[in-house]
Amino acid sequence: MNNFLRTLTFCVIALLSAVSVKAQGDVTAKWDFKNDLPAGIQETTNYQKTTVDIPSTVEGVSMHVDATNGKLYCIGRNNAQFNSGTILQVPVKSTRDIVVVENYPNYRGYTVGGVAATA
């Protein structure tokens, strides 16, 4: 896969995680770069050579980003871009939880749990 395909540009990363929390029951946590959810995510996302936890729309639920060998960038656009070497860890509690990634059309050269997104 060439560098262009490794560089993933997303129009939308809408990561929905149905996280089971005993006190709250099921919740839907979002990291939606297109719609700026949680508020301010479009203006603050610029991570390179670091790790960070990005809060979701649900208090206490964060996505862990390991960009020590990559980047996650969104500033000035309504989409997020990340390249090869970037690891996004979305919290789930069980195999029944659902994670949805909405990508920019024809840009899905990434894996989910080691399986190609095109699969």
Backbone bond lengths (Angstrom), bond angles and torsions (degrees), N, CA, C in turn:
res aa  C-N    CA-C-N  psi(-1)  N-CA   C-N-CA  omega(-1)  CA-C   N-CA-C  phi
1 M - - - 1.442 - - 1.524 107.69 -
2 N 1.295 117.08 130.85 1.463 118.46 -177.04 1.520 111.53 -78.06
3 N 1.315 115.59 171.51 1.468 120.85 -176.49 1.513 112.43 -59.20
4 F 1.313 116.72 -34.97 1.469 119.82 -179.90 1.517 110.91 -60.58
5 L 1.335 116.57 -44.06 1.459 119.77 -179.88 1.521 111.58 -71.47
6 R 1.321 117.04 -29.12 1.462 119.72 177.58 1.516 111.72 -71.34
7 T 1.325 115.76 -28.77 1.453 119.14 178.18 1.520 106.97 -83.92
8 L 1.266 115.16 109.28 1.458 120.56 -174.59 1.519 110.44 -95.59
9 T 1.321 114.56 122.60 1.442 119.28 176.38 1.519 107.66 -111.58
10 F 1.277 115.33 121.10 1.452 119.91 -178.50 1.518 110.34 -108.36
11 C 1.290 114.74 132.54 1.455 120.20 170.44 1.515 107.87 -73.52
12 V 1.291 114.48 -38.40 1.457 119.30 -179.56 1.514 109.09 -142.31
13 I 1.286 116.75 131.16 1.458 118.77 164.70 1.519 103.79 -117.13
14 A 1.274 113.42 100.80 1.447 117.89 177.24 1.516 106.68 -107.07
15 L 1.273 114.91 92.70 1.445 119.52 -178.92 1.522 108.08 -92.36
16 L 1.294 114.09 111.43 1.455 119.09 178.97 1.515 107.99 -106.23
17 S 1.259 115.07 125.27 1.453 119.15 -179.86 1.520 108.97 -124.37
18 A 1.305 115.36 113.37 1.460 119.04 176.10 1.520 106.75 -81.83
19 V 1.311 114.99 94.58 1.457 121.42 -174.48 1.525 108.45 -95.59
20 S 1.289 115.29 123.69 1.454 120.10 -179.87 1.523 109.49 -83.50
21 V 1.308 115.77 114.86 1.458 121.85 179.02 1.527 106.74 -118.75
22 K 1.320 116.43 121.49 1.460 120.18 -174.16 1.519 113.21 -53.67
23 A 1.314 117.52 -44.96 1.462 119.89 -176.68 1.517 111.99 -72.34
24 Q 1.323 118.29 -28.41 1.461 121.31 -175.62 1.515 113.00 -107.89
25 G 1.311 119.57 -12.32 1.448 121.08 -171.72 1.518 109.03 77.21
26 D 1.327 116.93 -157.24 1.458 120.76 -179.72 1.518 110.76 -74.31
27 V 1.330 115.76 140.41 1.459 122.07 177.66 1.523 108.45 -133.32
28 T 1.322 116.67 160.87 1.455 122.31 175.74 1.517 107.88 -117.65
29 A 1.315 115.83 113.92 1.461 121.81 179.52 1.525 108.47 -99.78
30 K 1.330 117.07 137.29 1.470 120.73 -177.51 1.517 111.55 -126.03
31 W 1.319 113.80 144.79 1.463 124.19 166.49 1.515 103.66 -128.49
32 D 1.316 117.39 91.71 1.465 123.31 -170.86 1.530 108.88 -115.14
33 F 1.328 116.06 99.97 1.460 120.95 -176.10 1.526 112.10 -72.62
34 K 1.312 117.80 -30.18 1.467 121.07 179.70 1.522 111.00 -66.87
35 N 1.318 116.58 -42.38 1.465 121.31 -176.06 1.525 113.38 -102.53
36 D 1.335 117.29 11.13 1.463 123.74 176.55 1.531 112.29 55.50
37 L 1.343 115.22 50.98 1.462 121.82 177.80 1.515 109.56 -120.38
38 P 1.296 118.74 124.16 1.456 127.64 -2.03 1.530 110.71 -68.19
39 A 1.305 115.36 158.35 1.466 121.22 -176.38 1.522 111.37 -51.92
40 G 1.326 116.12 130.41 1.452 122.02 177.48 1.519 114.85 96.05
41 I 1.332 118.27 -6.91 1.466 120.57 -177.15 1.527 111.65 -63.00
42 Q 1.336 117.57 -30.89 1.470 120.16 178.90 1.520 111.87 -67.85
43 E 1.314 117.77 -35.62 1.461 121.58 -174.60 1.522 113.40 -87.77
44 T 1.326 118.52 -14.17 1.465 120.02 -173.00 1.521 114.06 -112.42
45 T 1.308 118.94 -7.01 1.457 120.85 -173.95 1.525 111.53 -87.17
46 N 1.324 115.52 100.59 1.454 123.25 174.53 1.522 106.92 -154.95
47 Y 1.333 115.93 88.52 1.450 121.11 -175.28 1.523 110.07 -121.97
48 Q 1.327 116.15 122.82 1.459 123.30 177.36 1.519 108.14 -142.39
49 K 1.326 116.27 138.60 1.468 121.91 177.30 1.528 112.77 58.58
50 T 1.332 116.55 35.94 1.467 120.91 -177.84 1.523 110.12 -155.06
51 T 1.324 115.66 173.00 1.462 121.93 169.84 1.521 107.38 -120.98
52 V 1.319 116.06 150.50 1.459 120.73 -177.21 1.526 109.08 -156.93
53 D 1.313 116.37 152.66 1.465 122.09 171.73 1.519 107.26 -107.40
54 I 1.328 116.96 123.75 1.461 122.04 -178.39 1.522 108.87 -103.13
55 P 1.335 117.53 117.45 1.469 120.70 179.07 1.531 111.17 -61.60
56 S 1.316 115.85 150.75 1.466 122.16 177.57 1.530 109.21 -101.37
57 T 1.303 115.29 -168.37 1.467 121.05 175.92 1.524 111.86 -75.65
58 V 1.342 116.79 -7.54 1.456 121.74 178.77 1.527 108.54 -111.38
59 E 1.313 116.45 122.61 1.459 121.05 -179.03 1.521 110.54 -56.37
60 G 1.317 116.03 132.04 1.452 121.48 177.90 1.517 115.07 88.76
61 V 1.338 118.09 -3.65 1.464 121.56 179.01 1.526 108.26 -112.59
62 S 1.337 116.66 118.23 1.458 121.76 -177.42 1.521 111.18 -128.08
63 M 1.328 115.47 151.48 1.454 122.73 173.01 1.529 106.74 -97.81
64 H 1.328 116.48 130.75 1.462 120.45 178.47 1.527 108.93 -90.59
65 V 1.324 116.54 127.73 1.460 122.25 179.89 1.526 108.30 -115.21
66 D 1.324 115.30 122.73 1.459 120.99 173.98 1.528 106.74 -107.51
67 A 1.326 115.28 99.67 1.465 121.39 -179.57 1.529 110.50 -110.68
68 T 1.334 116.50 27.38 1.463 118.85 179.49 1.526 111.24 -65.87
69 N 1.323 117.40 -26.84 1.467 121.88 178.15 1.528 111.60 -119.09
70 G 1.314 117.17 22.64 1.458 120.93 -178.47 1.510 110.71 -164.16
71 K 1.344 115.66 -153.90 1.460 119.77 177.55 1.522 110.37 -154.31
72 L 1.326 114.38 155.58 1.462 123.97 170.19 1.507 104.89 -131.21
73 Y 1.337 116.44 120.61 1.463 121.46 -170.85 1.526 110.40 -137.97
74 C 1.333 116.13 139.64 1.465 120.06 179.84 1.525 113.55 -145.63
75 I 1.307 119.53 -14.61 1.464 122.68 -171.12 1.525 111.80 -53.42
76 G 1.346 115.85 129.22 1.453 121.98 176.86 1.518 115.00 81.23
77 R 1.320 118.08 12.19 1.461 120.65 179.72 1.517 109.25 -145.17
78 N 1.318 116.64 166.20 1.462 119.39 178.41 1.528 110.73 -104.64
79 N 1.316 115.53 33.54 1.459 121.29 174.85 1.521 108.39 -148.29
80 A 1.291 116.05 168.07 1.462 120.59 179.32 1.517 108.71 -116.92
81 Q 1.296 115.22 146.28 1.457 121.33 177.90 1.519 108.05 -123.58
82 F 1.319 116.87 133.16 1.450 119.22 170.21 1.508 108.33 -138.76
83 N 1.320 115.36 152.09 1.449 118.91 -175.00 1.520 111.60 -115.77
84 S 1.328 114.00 179.96 1.455 121.26 -179.73 1.521 110.27 -54.08
85 G 1.316 116.07 136.18 1.456 120.89 -179.88 1.514 114.22 98.45
86 T 1.322 117.28 -10.75 1.466 121.19 178.81 1.527 108.66 -87.31
87 I 1.319 115.98 133.38 1.467 120.87 -179.51 1.524 108.54 -118.58
88 L 1.327 116.30 124.54 1.460 122.60 175.39 1.520 107.58 -109.03
89 Q 1.326 116.87 123.76 1.458 121.35 178.90 1.518 108.73 -113.11
90 V 1.332 114.81 112.67 1.463 121.80 -178.27 1.526 108.32 -98.33
91 P 1.337 117.67 127.55 1.463 119.55 -176.85 1.521 113.04 -71.74
92 V 1.320 115.51 130.38 1.465 122.32 172.56 1.521 107.25 -136.95
93 K 1.312 116.25 156.14 1.460 121.11 -178.34 1.523 112.86 -104.73
94 S 1.347 117.44 -26.66 1.459 119.70 -177.78 1.527 109.85 -152.42
95 T 1.316 115.82 173.32 1.465 120.77 178.39 1.526 112.01 -69.89
96 R 1.308 118.22 -10.87 1.468 121.66 177.83 1.523 112.18 -84.39
97 D 1.332 116.89 -14.07 1.464 120.53 178.92 1.526 109.93 -68.51
98 I 1.314 116.17 152.47 1.463 122.55 -175.75 1.517 109.91 -118.13
99 V 1.323 116.16 131.86 1.459 122.43 173.95 1.518 106.78 -121.88
100 V 1.344 116.45 125.90 1.460 121.57 -179.93 1.523 108.67 -116.96
101 V 1.331 116.66 129.35 1.461 122.31 175.42 1.519 106.94 -118.55
102 E 1.320 115.94 118.34 1.467 119.85 176.81 1.523 106.98 -103.37
103 N 1.321 115.79 117.49 1.455 119.46 -175.03 1.531 112.11 -106.80
104 Y 1.304 113.54 164.07 1.460 121.06 173.77 1.524 107.41 -62.58
105 P 1.346 118.82 137.68 1.475 120.71 -176.77 1.537 112.39 -51.26
106 N 1.324 114.84 131.41 1.466 124.27 177.19 1.528 114.12 68.81
107 Y 1.326 118.65 10.40 1.462 122.60 176.05 1.516 108.31 -118.26
108 R 1.300 115.53 89.16 1.463 119.48 -179.70 1.524 110.33 -147.85
109 G 1.302 116.42 49.01 1.452 121.54 179.57 1.513 111.94 -87.68
110 Y 1.316 117.80 48.13 1.460 122.01 -178.54 1.519 109.22 -127.99
111 T 1.328 115.53 170.97 1.454 119.98 178.38 1.518 110.26 -118.02
112 V 1.311 115.40 154.40 1.464 122.90 174.69 1.522 105.70 -123.74
113 G 1.317 116.06 112.56 1.452 120.06 -177.24 1.529 112.62 60.78
114 G 1.332 117.11 30.80 1.451 121.92 179.71 1.512 114.78 85.90
115 V 1.345 118.19 -1.60 1.462 122.51 -179.79 1.532 108.60 -105.38
116 A 1.317 116.82 132.16 1.461 121.12 -179.41 1.519 110.94 -57.80
117 A 1.331 116.80 136.55 1.471 121.27 -178.85 1.516 111.76 -62.55
118 T 1.316 118.02 -24.41 1.464 120.90 178.45 1.517 111.42 -70.39
119 A 1.339 117.19 -17.69 1.460 121.39 177.18 1.509 109.84 -80.02
